[in-house]
Structure formats: C-alpha cells, structure tokens
Amino acid sequence: MQKVTYCDDEMLAYRSTKRIFLPGEGTVFDEAYRLAHLPLVNGGHPGVISAVDGRDYRNGTYEKTRYALVMPIPAEVFLRSDEVQALELAMKSASFAPKVALEFCERRRSRLHATLAGGIQEADIDRIVSLVQDLLGRIGPISVCLKGPFLGTRNTGRFPVYPQKIGDEDALALVQKCLGISPTKLYLVGYYHLCEELDRKETSELAELIDRWRERVLVETTIPFLEIYAVNDDLALSARVRAKILGEAAP
C-alpha cells in the first residue's frame, strides 16, 4: 500500500491566518461569536447578542435552513486517539479550564466536521452531489490528519485538517475546484468553545498550550464519505444529513 503524503504548511493557509497574541493581551468575544456561538454555548452571558435587525438569527439559530458540503470526522476515531485524550487532560488541567465549555464538546462530537463549501442552494444539491461523486470516483477516499488546536484571526478552538496530497494537489482543494470554488486552504474542525472571556494570564497560558501542541498529530484517518448538511445554527447542533457521497474509487 502506498504511503499517504499529507499537505504541509507551505500548501495551506494556517500560518498566515493564525492569531498572534501580544504581551498582556486578553481574550475577548467579538461580535460574530456573541451572535452566532455564545447564545448556544452560554446563553445567560451578558455579552450575548440575541438578534440583529435584517438577519434571521435568534439566539444562535436561524430561521432559514442552510446547506453545506462537509467532511465528517467520526467521533469514535477522534475519541480513541491517545493524543486527543492527552490534550483533553491538558485542557482540563489549565487555569482557564472553568472558562472552556468542556461539557459542550459532548454535544459537538456527533457532528464533528470541516466545512468545504457553504452557502449551497437547496435546488443545487443534486448537481453538487453528482460533481463530488464523480471526483471521488476518480480519486477515492481522502485521508487526513488533524493537528493541535488552532486559533485564527476569526476561527478559534478548532483543529486544523491536513489533507493528503494527490499528485502535487491538495485533495480537499480538488473537491472545492470541482464545484467552481477557489480553494480556501483552511479546513477546520470546530470543537472547543469559551463560555467566558480570558484575562491576560489565562490568555498567556492558552497561547503556551497552543504552541506546545501546534505540530502534534492528533488523528490520522481516511474519510469514507462526504456529506451535505442541512443546518439551522453555525455549530451544526441541528445538523441533518441531506446527502452522503461515498468515496469509492472506480474499479
């Protein structure tokens, strides 16, 4: 069996989008988090934005169903990883642990995923499934590895996905290209969420933890299929599988 070669940071955008912590800086919630995530993670927090005029958000959920192409990560694969278990222990041992919604992780495990294409129109689902199925029929299932926690300028508490290379190409970028989407070079699996803001000392400890874990491979697995999610929140707590696209290589 041919050894899988994964994309490196030169092919992806994690370095250019990671958050740089300044000395003495704390961690505060931005408006997007307060609107879309905080109502679901800690609905009683005074920073929650319950609604915004002209948008269909109400307490972290939206009225109109959204559709997205996602790469699911099986919870059993994630949870049995020794590295994931070690990271969980490190998180629970940190001074900022009471401000991490660790119990909320249990709600997210059944829908761990990285979004490959959002904003899909319902009428376009069948065409997208056909395009992706055709591609996977040619390249087969996609292998990936997940590394330590990533904090970006916009995305926090997520695991960066490093997809396998097919030839000189990023396999997940091939999926996006087949849909006519410019490759994002960012594939993030959401998991950890803050229920309270961090002070300067806690933020410094968090930054040190991220640095220690940045290059550690937490999970290596082959993704047998991609899915189309129908969702009414940005954390996929409401996700329903609208379509499953098997990664079967042509004989």
DOBA-715111 format. One record per residue: x, y, z of N, C-alpha, C in turn; residue number from 1; residue in three letters. Coordinates in steps of 0.05 Angstrom, whole numbers, m for minus. Example, Ala and Ser with C-alpha at 12.3 -4.5 7.8 and 13.67 -1.06 7.14 Angstrom:
BEGIN
<node <264,m114,156>,<246,m90,156>,<264,m66,156>,1,'ALA'>;
<node <257,m45,142>,<273,m21,143>,<258,1,157>,2,'SER'>;
***
This chain:
BEGIN
<node <17,m24,0>,<0,0,0>,<18,25,0>,1,'MET'>;
<node <11,44,m17>,<27,68,m19>,<23,86,5>,2,'GLN'>;
<node <45,96,16>,<44,113,39>,<30,140,32>,3,'LYS'>;
<node <13,149,51>,<m1,174,47>,<18,197,53>,4,'VAL'>;
<node <19,217,35>,<34,241,40>,<14,264,44>,5,'THR'>;
<node <17,278,66>,<m2,300,72>,<9,327,63>,6,'TYR'>;
<node <m9,345,58>,<m1,373,52>,<13,384,76>,7,'CYS'>;
<node <32,403,70>,<46,416,92>,<37,445,93>,8,'ASP'>;
<node <49,461,111>,<40,488,115>,<47,506,91>,9,'ASP'>;
<node <65,498,74>,<70,513,50>,<47,512,31>,10,'GLU'>;
<node <31,491,32>,<8,488,14>,<m18,499,26>,11,'MET'>;
<node <m18,503,52>,<m42,511,66>,<m39,539,78>,12,'LEU'>;
<node <m61,549,91>,<m61,577,99>,<m61,581,130>,13,'ALA'>;
<node <m53,560,144>,<m55,562,173>,<m35,583,185>,14,'TYR'>;
<node <m11,583,175>,<9,602,185>,<1,630,181>,15,'ARG'>;
<node <m10,636,158>,<m16,664,151>,<m42,674,165>,16,'SER'>;
<node <m58,656,176>,<m83,664,188>,<m84,659,218>,17,'THR'>;
<node <m62,649,230>,<m62,643,258>,<m61,669,274>,18,'LYS'>;
<node <m73,668,297>,<m73,692,315>,<m47,695,329>,19,'ARG'>;
<node <m37,719,330>,<m12,725,344>,<m20,740,370>,20,'ILE'>;
<node <m14,728,393>,<m20,740,418>,<1,761,426>,21,'PHE'>;
<node <m8,784,433>,<10,805,442>,<14,804,472>,22,'LEU'>;
<node <37,812,482>,<42,811,511>,<20,826,526>,23,'PRO'>;
<node <9,815,547>,<m11,828,563>,<m39,828,551>,24,'GLY'>;
<node <m43,814,529>,<m69,814,516>,<m87,794,529>,25,'GLU'>;
<node <m113,801,531>,<m133,783,540>,<m149,772,516>,26,'GLY'>;
<node <m167,754,521>,<m184,743,500>,<m213,752,504>,27,'THR'>;
<node <m223,768,485>,<m250,778,487>,<m266,767,464>,28,'VAL'>;
<node <m293,766,468>,<m311,756,447>,<m316,778,427>,29,'PHE'>;
<node <m313,771,401>,<m321,790,380>,<m351,788,375>,30,'ASP'>;
<node <m360,807,358>,<m389,808,354>,<m400,783,341>,31,'GLU'>;
<node <m385,771,322>,<m394,747,308>,<m398,724,328>,32,'ALA'>;
<node <m379,721,347>,<m382,700,366>,<m405,705,385>,33,'TYR'>;
<node <m409,730,393>,<m431,737,411>,<m458,732,399>,34,'ARG'>;
<node <m459,734,372>,<m485,730,358>,<m490,701,352>,35,'LEU'>;
<node <m470,687,340>,<m475,660,329>,<m469,637,348>,36,'ALA'>;
<node <m448,641,365>,<m439,619,382>,<m446,621,411>,37,'HIS'>;
<node <m441,645,423>,<m444,648,452>,<m473,642,461>,38,'LEU'>;
<node <m494,649,446>,<m521,641,455>,<m525,611,458>,39,'PRO'>;
<node <m510,595,443>,<m512,566,444>,<m494,555,466>,40,'LEU'>;
<node <m471,568,471>,<m451,558,490>,<m458,567,518>,41,'VAL'>;
<node <m466,592,521>,<m472,604,547>,<m493,625,544>,42,'ASN'>;
<node <m518,616,541>,<m540,634,535>,<m545,655,555>,43,'GLY'>;
<node <m536,652,580>,<m541,672,601>,<m519,693,603>,44,'GLY'>;
<node <m499,691,585>,<m477,711,587>,<m486,739,579>,45,'HIS'>;
<node <m478,759,593>,<m487,787,587>,<m478,796,559>,46,'PRO'>;
<node <m458,783,548>,<m448,792,522>,<m463,780,498>,47,'GLY'>;
<node <m483,763,504>,<m498,751,482>,<m513,772,466>,48,'VAL'>;
<node <m511,769,439>,<m528,785,421>,<m550,767,411>,49,'ILE'>;
<node <m574,772,420>,<m597,754,414>,<m607,757,386>,50,'SER'>;
<node <m606,781,375>,<m617,786,348>,<m604,811,336>,51,'ALA'>;
<node <m604,812,310>,<m595,835,295>,<m615,841,273>,52,'VAL'>;
<node <m623,866,271>,<m643,873,250>,<m633,865,222>,53,'ASP'>;
<node <m651,853,207>,<m645,846,180>,<m632,819,177>,54,'GLY'>;
<node <m626,805,199>,<m615,778,198>,<m634,759,212>,55,'ARG'>;
<node <m633,734,203>,<m653,715,214>,<m642,700,239>,56,'ASP'>;
<node <m621,710,251>,<m611,698,276>,<m630,705,299>,57,'TYR'>;
<node <m635,684,315>,<m649,689,341>,<m636,670,361>,58,'ARG'>;
<node <m621,682,379>,<m607,666,400>,<m591,643,389>,59,'ASN'>;
<node <m575,649,368>,<m556,630,357>,<m567,611,336>,60,'GLY'>;
<node <m593,612,331>,<m604,596,309>,<m616,614,288>,61,'THR'>;
<node <m619,603,264>,<m631,619,243>,<m655,605,231>,62,'TYR'>;
<node <m674,621,221>,<m699,611,212>,<m696,595,186>,63,'GLU'>;
<node <m681,606,168>,<m678,593,142>,<m656,572,143>,64,'LYS'>;
<node <m662,548,134>,<m642,526,134>,<m620,532,114>,65,'THR'>;
<node <m595,528,123>,<m571,530,106>,<m562,502,98>,66,'ARG'>;
<node <m548,501,76>,<m537,475,66>,<m507,478,62>,67,'TYR'>;
<node <m492,458,68>,<m463,459,65>,<m452,431,59>,68,'ALA'>;
<node <m430,430,44>,<m415,406,39>,<m394,404,60>,69,'LEU'>;
<node <m394,381,75>,<m375,378,97>,<m360,352,95>,70,'VAL'>;
<node <m337,352,109>,<m321,328,113>,<m325,319,142>,71,'MET'>;
<node <m341,298,148>,<m345,290,175>,<m321,275,187>,72,'PRO'>;
<node <m317,278,213>,<m297,263,227>,<m311,245,247>,73,'ILE'>;
<node <m310,219,244>,<m324,201,262>,<m316,205,291>,74,'PRO'>;
<node <m336,207,309>,<m330,212,337>,<m313,190,349>,75,'ALA'>;
<node <m318,165,341>,<m303,143,353>,<m274,144,346>,76,'GLU'>;
<node <m268,153,322>,<m240,156,313>,<m226,178,329>,77,'VAL'>;
<node <m240,200,333>,<m230,223,347>,<m225,216,377>,78,'PHE'>;
<node <m245,203,390>,<m244,199,418>,<m224,177,427>,79,'LEU'>;
<node <m218,158,409>,<m200,137,417>,<m171,144,413>,80,'ARG'>;
<node <m166,168,402>,<m138,177,398>,<m125,183,425>,81,'SER'>;
<node <m101,171,429>,<m87,177,454>,<m79,206,456>,82,'ASP'>;
<node <m73,218,433>,<m65,247,433>,<m88,265,440>,83,'GLU'>;
<node <m112,258,430>,<m136,274,437>,<m141,272,466>,84,'VAL'>;
<node <m138,248,477>,<m143,244,506>,<m123,260,523>,85,'GLN'>;
<node <m98,260,513>,<m77,275,527>,<m83,305,526>,86,'ALA'>;
<node <m92,315,503>,<m99,343,500>,<m122,350,519>,87,'LEU'>;
<node <m142,333,520>,<m165,338,537>,<m156,341,566>,88,'GLU'>;
<node <m137,324,575>,<m126,325,602>,<m112,352,606>,89,'LEU'>;
<node <m96,360,586>,<m82,386,588>,<m101,409,590>,90,'ALA'>;
<node <m123,408,575>,<m143,430,576>,<m156,430,603>,91,'MET'>;
<node <m163,407,613>,<m177,406,639>,<m159,414,662>,92,'LYS'>;
<node <m133,412,658>,<m114,419,680>,<m106,448,679>,93,'SER'>;
<node <m113,463,658>,<m105,490,655>,<m121,509,674>,94,'ALA'>;
<node <m109,531,680>,<m122,550,698>,<m148,561,686>,95,'SER'>;
<node <m149,562,659>,<m172,573,645>,<m194,552,640>,96,'PHE'>;
<node <m190,528,649>,<m209,506,644>,<m238,513,651>,97,'ALA'>;
<node <m243,526,674>,<m271,533,681>,<m284,551,660>,98,'PRO'>;
<node <m268,565,644>,<m280,583,624>,<m283,569,596>,99,'LYS'>;
<node <m275,544,594>,<m279,529,570>,<m304,511,574>,100,'VAL'>;
<node <m322,512,555>,<m347,497,557>,<m341,467,550>,101,'ALA'>;
<node <m327,454,568>,<m319,426,562>,<m342,407,559>,102,'LEU'>;
<node <m363,412,575>,<m387,395,572>,<m401,399,545>,103,'GLU'>;
<node <m397,422,533>,<m408,428,507>,<m395,411,485>,104,'PHE'>;
<node <m370,403,489>,<m357,386,470>,<m372,360,465>,105,'CYS'>;
<node <m385,349,486>,<m400,325,483>,<m423,328,462>,106,'GLU'>;
<node <m434,352,461>,<m456,357,442>,<m446,359,413>,107,'ARG'>;
<node <m420,367,410>,<m409,371,384>,<m397,345,372>,108,'ARG'>;
<node <m391,326,389>,<m376,302,379>,<m391,287,357>,109,'ARG'>;
<node <m417,286,359>,<m432,271,339>,<m433,285,312>,110,'SER'>;
<node <m424,310,311>,<m425,325,286>,<m398,339,280>,111,'ARG'>;
<node <m376,326,288>,<m350,337,282>,<m346,338,252>,112,'LEU'>;
<node <m337,361,242>,<m335,363,213>,<m318,388,206>,113,'HIS'>;
<node <m309,388,181>,<m297,412,169>,<m314,419,145>,114,'ALA'>;
<node <m321,445,143>,<m338,454,121>,<m320,459,96>,115,'THR'>;
<node <m328,447,74>,<m314,450,49>,<m327,471,31>,116,'LEU'>;
<node <m353,473,32>,<m368,492,16>,<m394,499,30>,117,'ALA'>;
<node <m397,524,37>,<m422,533,50>,<m439,548,30>,118,'GLY'>;
<node <m462,558,40>,<m479,574,23>,<m491,559,m1>,119,'GLY'>;
<node <m495,533,1>,<m506,517,m21>,<m536,522,m22>,120,'ILE'>;
<node <m546,526,m46>,<m575,529,m50>,<m588,501,m52>,121,'GLN'>;
<node <m611,498,m40>,<m624,472,m39>,<m628,461,m67>,122,'GLU'>;
<node <m635,479,m86>,<m640,469,m114>,<m615,459,m127>,123,'ALA'>;
<node <m591,466,m116>,<m566,458,m128>,<m554,433,m116>,124,'ASP'>;
<node <m567,421,m97>,<m555,399,m82>,<m550,375,m100>,125,'ILE'>;
<node <m569,367,m116>,<m565,344,m133>,<m541,347,m152>,126,'ASP'>;
<node <m538,371,m163>,<m516,376,m182>,<m489,374,m167>,127,'ARG'>;
<node <m488,385,m143>,<m464,384,m127>,<m457,355,m119>,128,'ILE'>;
<node <m477,340,m111>,<m472,312,m104>,<m460,297,m128>,129,'VAL'>;
<node <m471,302,m152>,<m462,289,m176>,<m433,296,m182>,130,'SER'>;
<node <m426,322,m180>,<m398,331,m185>,<m378,319,m166>,131,'LEU'>;
<node <m385,319,m140>,<m367,308,m120>,<m365,278,m122>,132,'VAL'>;
<node <m387,265,m128>,<m386,236,m131>,<m368,228,m154>,133,'GLN'>;
<node <m369,243,m176>,<m353,238,m199>,<m323,241,m192>,134,'ASP'>;
<node <m317,262,m177>,<m289,266,m169>,<m279,243,m150>,135,'LEU'>;
<node <m295,237,m130>,<m287,216,m111>,<m286,188,m125>,136,'LEU'>;
<node <m302,185,m146>,<m300,160,m161>,<m273,158,m175>,137,'GLY'>;
<node <m260,181,m180>,<m234,180,m193>,<m210,180,m174>,138,'ARG'>;
<node <m213,194,m151>,<m191,196,m132>,<m194,177,m108>,139,'ILE'>;
<node <m218,168,m102>,<m223,150,m79>,<m225,165,m53>,140,'GLY'>;
<node <m227,151,m31>,<m230,163,m4>,<m205,181,1>,141,'PRO'>;
<node <m210,202,17>,<m189,222,23>,<m179,217,52>,142,'ILE'>;
<node <m152,215,54>,<m140,212,81>,<m133,240,91>,143,'SER'>;
<node <m134,243,118>,<m128,269,130>,<m114,264,157>,144,'VAL'>;
<node <m101,284,166>,<m92,284,194>,<m100,311,207>,145,'CYS'>;
<node <m107,309,233>,<m114,333,248>,<m91,339,268>,146,'LEU'>;
<node <m83,364,269>,<m62,372,288>,<m74,388,311>,147,'LYS'>;
<node <m56,397,329>,<m64,410,353>,<m81,435,349>,148,'GLY'>;
<node <m94,446,370>,<m113,467,368>,<m103,491,352>,149,'PRO'>;
<node <m121,504,337>,<m115,527,321>,<m132,550,329>,150,'PHE'>;
<node <m119,573,334>,<m133,598,338>,<m125,617,316>,151,'LEU'>;
<node <m145,625,300>,<m140,643,278>,<m150,671,284>,152,'GLY'>;
<node <m148,688,264>,<m157,715,268>,<m188,716,270>,153,'THR'>;
<node <m201,695,259>,<m230,693,261>,<m239,667,273>,154,'ARG'>;
<node <m225,645,268>,<m233,618,277>,<m217,611,302>,155,'ASN'>;
<node <m231,603,323>,<m217,596,348>,<m227,568,357>,156,'THR'>;
<node <m210,555,373>,<m218,529,385>,<m223,507,365>,157,'GLY'>;
<node <m208,507,343>,<m213,487,322>,<m187,471,317>,158,'ARG'>;
<node <m191,448,304>,<m168,432,296>,<m163,435,266>,159,'PHE'>;
<node <m139,441,259>,<m133,444,230>,<m130,416,217>,160,'PRO'>;
<node <m141,413,193>,<m140,389,178>,<m118,392,157>,161,'VAL'>;
<node <m101,371,155>,<m81,370,134>,<m88,346,116>,162,'TYR'>;
<node <m99,353,93>,<m108,331,74>,<m84,319,60>,163,'PRO'>;
<node <m89,295,49>,<m69,281,33>,<m64,296,7>,164,'GLN'>;
<node <m40,292,m3>,<m34,302,m30>,<m41,281,m51>,165,'LYS'>;
<node <m52,290,m72>,<m57,273,m95>,<m41,285,m118>,166,'ILE'>;
<node <m20,271,m125>,<0,284,m143>,<12,307,m127>,167,'GLY'>;
<node <11,331,m138>,<20,355,m124>,<m3,372,m114>,168,'ASP'>;
<node <m27,360,m113>,<m51,375,m106>,<m61,369,m79>,169,'GLU'>;
<node <m73,388,m66>,<m88,385,m41>,<m115,371,m48>,170,'ASP'>;
<node <m120,348,m36>,<m143,332,m43>,<m169,347,m37>,171,'ALA'>;
<node <m171,363,m15>,<m195,377,m9>,<m198,401,m27>,172,'LEU'>;
<node <m176,413,m36>,<m178,434,m56>,<m189,424,m82>,173,'ALA'>;
<node <m183,398,m89>,<m194,386,m113>,<m225,385,m111>,174,'LEU'>;
<node <m235,379,m87>,<m264,379,m83>,<m275,407,m88>,175,'VAL'>;
<node <m263,426,m76>,<m273,454,m80>,<m271,463,m109>,176,'GLN'>;
<node <m249,456,m122>,<m246,464,m150>,<m268,451,m168>,177,'LYS'>;
<node <m275,426,m162>,<m295,413,m179>,<m322,427,m177>,178,'CYS'>;
<node <m326,443,m156>,<m351,458,m152>,<m348,486,m162>,179,'LEU'>;
<node <m325,493,m173>,<m320,520,m182>,<m314,540,m160>,180,'GLY'>;
<node <m305,529,m137>,<m298,546,m114>,<m267,549,m112>,181,'ILE'>;
<node <m258,573,m107>,<m229,577,m103>,<m221,562,m77>,182,'SER'>;
<node <m199,547,m78>,<m190,533,m54>,<m186,551,m30>,183,'PRO'>;
<node <m197,544,m7>,<m194,560,17>,<m168,556,31>,184,'THR'>;
<node <m157,532,28>,<m132,524,42>,<m134,524,72>,185,'LYS'>;
<node <m159,525,82>,<m165,524,110>,<m188,504,114>,186,'LEU'>;
<node <m183,483,130>,<m203,463,135>,<m203,458,165>,187,'TYR'>;
<node <m223,468,179>,<m222,470,208>,<m245,454,221>,188,'LEU'>;
<node <m239,438,240>,<m258,422,255>,<m264,436,282>,189,'VAL'>;
<node <m288,447,285>,<m294,461,310>,<m300,442,333>,190,'GLY'>;
<node <m290,450,357>,<m294,432,380>,<m295,448,406>,191,'TYR'>;
<node <m274,463,412>,<m273,477,438>,<m286,505,436>,192,'TYR'>;
<node <m300,512,457>,<m313,539,458>,<m309,551,486>,193,'HIS'>;
<node <m305,577,486>,<m303,591,512>,<m331,600,520>,194,'LEU'>;
<node <m337,597,546>,<m362,607,556>,<m358,633,571>,195,'CYS'>;
<node <m333,640,577>,<m325,666,589>,<m300,676,576>,196,'GLU'>;
<node <m296,702,577>,<m271,713,565>,<m248,707,584>,197,'GLU'>;
<node <m223,708,573>,<m199,701,588>,<m184,727,595>,198,'LEU'>;
<node <m173,728,619>,<m157,750,627>,<m129,747,615>,199,'ASP'>;
<node <m111,765,621>,<m84,765,608>,<m68,740,615>,200,'ARG'>;
<node <m69,733,641>,<m54,709,650>,<m65,684,637>,201,'LYS'>;
<node <m91,681,636>,<m103,658,624>,<m98,656,594>,202,'GLU'>;
<node <m98,680,581>,<m93,681,552>,<m64,672,546>,203,'THR'>;
<node <m45,681,563>,<m17,673,560>,<m14,643,563>,204,'SER'>;
<node <m28,631,582>,<m26,602,586>,<m38,588,562>,205,'GLU'>;
<node <m60,598,552>,<m72,586,528>,<m53,587,504>,206,'LEU'>;
<node <m40,610,501>,<m21,613,478>,<2,593,481>,207,'ALA'>;
<node <11,588,506>,<33,569,510>,<24,541,504>,208,'GLU'>;
<node <m1,534,512>,<m12,507,507>,<m14,503,477>,209,'LEU'>;
<node <m23,523,462>,<m26,520,433>,<1,516,420>,210,'ILE'>;
<node <21,531,429>,<48,528,418>,<59,500,423>,211,'ASP'>;
<node <54,489,446>,<64,462,453>,<51,441,435>,212,'ARG'>;
<node <26,445,428>,<11,425,414>,<9,429,384>,213,'TRP'>;
<node <19,452,374>,<14,460,347>,<22,439,326>,214,'ARG'>;
<node <44,426,329>,<54,407,309>,<48,378,315>,215,'GLU'>;
<node <34,373,337>,<28,345,344>,<4,335,328>,216,'ARG'>;
<node <7,311,317>,<m14,299,302>,<m33,285,321>,217,'VAL'>;
<node <m58,293,321>,<m78,282,340>,<m92,258,328>,218,'LEU'>;
<node <m99,259,303>,<m114,238,290>,<m105,235,261>,219,'VAL'>;
<node <m102,210,252>,<m99,204,224>,<m121,185,216>,220,'GLU'>;
<node <m135,191,195>,<m157,173,187>,<m163,177,157>,221,'THR'>;
<node <m178,159,146>,<m188,161,119>,<m218,166,120>,222,'THR'>;
<node <m226,186,105>,<m254,194,106>,<m269,178,84>,223,'ILE'>;
<node <m288,161,92>,<m301,144,72>,<m322,158,56>,224,'PRO'>;
<node <m332,181,65>,<m352,196,51>,<m353,225,59>,225,'PHE'>;
<node <m364,242,42>,<m370,269,48>,<m400,271,51>,226,'LEU'>;
<node <m410,293,63>,<m439,296,68>,<m448,324,62>,227,'GLU'>;
<node <m474,326,55>,<m487,352,54>,<m503,355,79>,228,'ILE'>;
<node <m497,376,95>,<m512,382,119>,<m534,402,114>,229,'TYR'>;
<node <m557,398,127>,<m577,419,129>,<m576,428,158>,230,'ALA'>;
<node <m572,454,163>,<m568,464,190>,<m584,490,195>,231,'VAL'>;
<node <m589,494,221>,<m602,519,229>,<m586,533,251>,232,'ASN'>;
<node <m560,526,253>,<m542,540,271>,<m514,536,261>,233,'ASP'>;
<node <m495,554,270>,<m468,553,259>,<m450,533,273>,234,'ASP'>;
<node <m460,519,293>,<m444,498,307>,<m454,470,299>,235,'LEU'>;
<node <m472,469,280>,<m483,444,270>,<m496,426,291>,236,'ALA'>;
<node <m505,438,313>,<m520,423,333>,<m546,412,321>,237,'LEU'>;
<node <m557,427,301>,<m582,420,289>,<m578,404,263>,238,'SER'>;
<node <m554,397,256>,<m548,385,230>,<m563,360,224>,239,'ALA'>;
<node <m574,359,200>,<m586,335,189>,<m571,328,164>,240,'ARG'>;
<node <m566,303,159>,<m552,294,135>,<m572,294,112>,241,'VAL'>;
<node <m567,311,93>,<m585,312,69>,<m576,293,48>,242,'ARG'>;
<node <m549,289,45>,<m538,271,25>,<m511,260,35>,243,'ALA'>;
<node <m505,236,28>,<m479,223,34>,<m466,216,7>,244,'LYS'>;
<node <m441,224,4>,<m426,220,m21>,<m403,201,m15>,245,'ILE'>;
<node <m405,177,m24>,<m385,157,m18>,<m359,161,m33>,246,'LEU'>;
<node <m336,157,m20>,<m311,160,m33>,<m300,134,m45>,247,'GLY'>;
<node <m314,124,m65>,<m307,99,m77>,<m292,104,m103>,248,'GLU'>;
<node <m268,94,m104>,<m252,96,m129>,<m263,77,m150>,249,'ALA'>;
<node <m262,86,m175>,<m271,69,m197>,<m254,44,m200>,250,'ALA'>;
<node <m266,21,m206>,<m250,m4,m208>,<m232,m3,m232>,251,'PRO'>;
***
